[in-house]
Amino acid sequence: MRPDYANSVGMPKPKEVDFQEQFTENGQYAKWINNAILLPIITIISLFVLGLLLWVIVRFNRRANPVPSKTTHNTFIEVVWTLVPVLILLGIAYPSLDLLAKQFKPAPAEAVTIKATGYQWYWGYTYPDHGGFEVVSNMLKEEGDVAKGERFRTENDGPKLLAADNRMVVPAGVPLRIQTTAADVIHAFAVPSLWFKLDAVPGRLNEKSLTITKPGVYFGQCSELCGARHAFMPIVVEALPPEKFAAWVKAQGGTMPGAEKPAPAAPAVAAPAAAAAPAPTTDPVAAPAAAPTK
């Protein structure tokens, strides 16, 4: 049965014209800025300019206004068309700069670190806080594109061109420190529903923080032109409740921070030798016999 993609999280939806639904605080804030500030301002300005154009066409055409005005300056209008754009820009600048600062806020010390490495053309996810194991993620091909017996994409894996054989698994509701780099050329780690995009540059380690607010599966793609198969290196992030994430880490052979590794078996210790008997006396004269009792 086909999954209910319409109610799924973290992926594009049919006939969608807005940003994807956001599942991070920064994403929700950015979408609010767009819908509550930018779109109303753009709409009002567009309608205002359209109204001015129509008014000029009707009022100041050659037939309605055969003698053009010779007015060259109008102090009031000049003040208005200078002051109003300044106020509009200030209204846009404050939330925009606030969002920019939030996006570059360093991750807290307790954040879970995942290092995403871009390769031509797949991703590798390393978990340095959990033993340093790596998960390699490749795009799942369609059934007709693989040899018999090889794994192919099913509807449960995700949409075509977005499904991967291994996902980047993270805990939901926990701060994450995502580090990106690349092994060959420049890639970009981008997940639209998490409001996350960060270049992966060879020889550099970029870092950004986020917290996923809801468990689910979130789909993205490399968004930097990186070669012939650039369009075929999807990103799939699966956010699990913390206890399920801990179980997943254990299944990968990793360890949770603070968890003690099993102590190695103590080496066998030889049993202590029996106490040595007292050495015989070196006196050649025998001790006197005890006196007989009566």
Number of C-alpha atoms within 10 A of each C-alpha: 5 7 12 9 16 10 9 14 19 24 22 21 14 8 6 8 8 10 15 18 18 21 22 19 17 19 23 16 18 19 19 13 16 17 14 11 14 14 12 12 16 11 10 11 12 12 12 12 11 12 12 12 12 12 12 11 12 13 12 15 12 11 9 11 11 9 9 10 8 6 6 5 8 8 7 8 10 10 10 11 10 10 11 11 11 12 11 11 10 12 14 16 12 11 16 16 11 11 17 13 11 15 17 11 12 14 18 11 9 11 17 21 21 23 20 25 25 27 20 18 20 19 27 18 23 20 21 15 16 21 15 14 15 18 16 17 21 20 23 24 20 13 13 8 10 13 9 9 6 9 13 19 20 15 13 12 18 20 16 14 17 22 27 28 15 20 24 23 19 27 22 20 17 17 20 21 21 22 22 24 25 22 14 16 17 20 30 22 24 20 22 20 22 25 22 18 16 20 22 27 19 17 11 12 16 15 19 17 20 25 21 24 17 17 17 16 19 25 24 23 21 26 19 17 13 18 12 9 11 17 17 20 26 27 26 28 20 20 23 20 15 15 10 14 18 19 13 16 19 13 10 14 11 19 21 15 13 8 8 8 8 6 6 6 6 6 6 6 6 6 6 6 6 6 6 6 6 6 6 6 8 6 7 6 7 7 7 6 6 6 6 5 4 3
